[in-house]
Amino acid sequence: MRVSFIIHEYHQSVNFFPMGTAYLASVLRSQGCDVDIYNMAVYHWTNEQMVDYYRRNKFDAICISFISGYYNYKIIKSVLKTLNMIENRPPIILGGHGPAPVAEFFLIKHKADFISLGEAERTLPRLIEAIEKGENTTRIDGFACRVGGEVIKNKKLDPVEELDTIPFPAWDLFPMEAYIASHLQPSKPMDRFGVVTTSRGCPYLCNFCYRMEDGIRFRSVENVMEEMGMMIDKYNINYFQFQDELLMVSRSRISDICDGIEKNGFKIEFYLNGRLNIVTREMLKRLKKVGCRFINYGIESADEAVLKNMDKRLTLKQINEGLQHTIDVGIEPGVNLLFGNIGDTRETFKKNHELLLKYDTFCQNRTIKPVTPFPGTPLYNYAIKEGLIKDAEDFYERLHQNSDRFTVNFSNVPDKEAYEMMFAANKDLVREYHRRKAEAQVEGLHRVYLENDVNFRGVR
């Protein structure tokens, strides 16, 4: 049985390791499948080259995973249109956060054959086996499918509870050096970059966030450290991104991860996604000691009422104290803020801007983004109920055209004025970011020319 996974194009030079696909590839290989990766993101192959590839190479199924987003959608739309031109093409199986909540749209509008309704480690091998044996594939749990113009939506299965049972990602199927060379700030040019996940899911229910599965499940710390050790030995990784939706789910979990890093003697640095209601100064000091360089915080609003509307379960006191503690111990904070949610006003936008200016260390170029009600989120369902979005086609084809534009503006500020506010604030943030970068380079030039400092390597 031959299965091909398409890693779709992103049109950028920074590549993020497709962890979900790598896990599925490993699972299928353990079941005896011949797995192929057609990597458009790294090699920038065109749709015409893709068609030629699948005409010359025969597969029993083609799998594509993607998340929501206007640019991802445009690419996937183009890929599916092109694949559907192939005579006697194999079945197309879609998965991920993009198609799962609106399966009917991708089955009917874009003529995919199957949509995974959740995590696929348990279900995809069963579907592939049924395709191979010529069995009835219309009643396999975990998938929606298209039979002519009809959609059949089968029962969604529970996800894998024992995450340690999933084999490690199939690294050997990917051009790992392309991913290792892709850096997130504040890594250094010589760092070798790797990604790992310690859990799946999130215990919180923010109104703008969609998840295929409820709750959170954890890998054992021993299993995580074994995988990290293999990546260090095999690929000389020294900078990790913990790719969990939320690694900082509890203080005890952070303590266990820190213990694991210390016990294994890993001399690494790392980046993680954090939560400010969990933060303490002592915990941050421990993270710093074992190599934490950056914590990305989803703050989203500097207004208590809007935070409550989001079901964010954060307070301004936690936000301010946590950010200050993070900076004080020498860890860079990622400050993420949104505008346009329910309850947002001119005043809440000003609060967002002031918070970002106060705590942004300009390690990364941060701006205030408009909120997007992605399909499957409570905010999307609210927009449907209020008649602000008609359906998935209205969302993807008409409303969601750019991540810096409103799909739906839920605030009480008219679009034109809101855009003027975002332009003014983000213009200042971008200019300040580049001003600081320029100043650092000018200081370097001063040292090399006027202070005889031979260590500055020039403007880069």
Secondary structure, 3 states (H helix, E strand, C coil): CEEEEEECCCCCCCCCCCHHHHHHHHHHHHCCCEEEEEEHHHHCCCHHHHHHHHHHCCCCEEEEECCCCHHHHHHHHHHHHHHCCCCCCCCEEEECCCCHHHHHHHHHCCCCCEEECCCCCCCHHHHHHHHHHCCCCCCCCCEEEEECCEEEECCCCCCCCCHHHCCCCCHHHCCHHHHHCCCCCCCCCCCCEEEECCEEECCCCCCCCCCCCCCEEECCHHHHHHHHHHHHHHHCCCEEEECCCCCCCCHHHHHHHHHHHHHCCCCCEEEEEECCCCCCHHHHHHHHHCCEEEEEEEEECCCHHHHHHHCCCCCHHHHHHHHHHHHHCCCEEEEEEEECCCCCCHHHHHHHHHHHHHHCCCCCCCCCEECCCCCCCHHHHHHHHCCCCCCHHHHHHHHCCCCCCCCCCCCCCCHHHHHHHHHHHHHHHHHHHHHHHHHHHHHHHHHHHHCCCCCCCCCC
